[in-house]
Amino acid sequence: MNFRMLIFSGVMTALAGAVLGIVVGHVSPMQSRRPVIFVVGSTLGFLIGTGYEAVQQYKDEEVDE
């Protein structure tokens, strides 16, 4: 398993989640929840990105065998 690619994918998706969190926080009428939305968006982005990349790497390893 390529851990560099796994972390890279997680970080890139976390950035996308953070940007989405910023947009949602900007639209949200409750200003007190903006930091929470940003953190949740980036955390979910990281988890989704690493999970997706792990599944892709697992499929590639399965095909090679």
Residue, then its C-alpha position, 0 to 999 in steps of 0.5 A: m500500500n502506498f502511504r504517500m498517495l494515501i495521505f496526499s489524497g486525504v489532504m487534497t480532499a480535506l482541502a476541498g472539504a475545507v473550501l466547501g465548509i467555508v462556503v457553507g459557513h459563509v451562507s449560514p446565518m449562524q456565525s458561531r458555527r462557522p469554525v465547526i463547519f470548517v473543521v467538520g468539512s475538512t475532517l470528513g474530506f480527509l476521511i473520505g479521501t483516504g478511504y477512497e484511495a485505500v479502496q482503489q489501492y486494494k482493488d489494484e492489488e487484487v487485480d495484480e494477483 
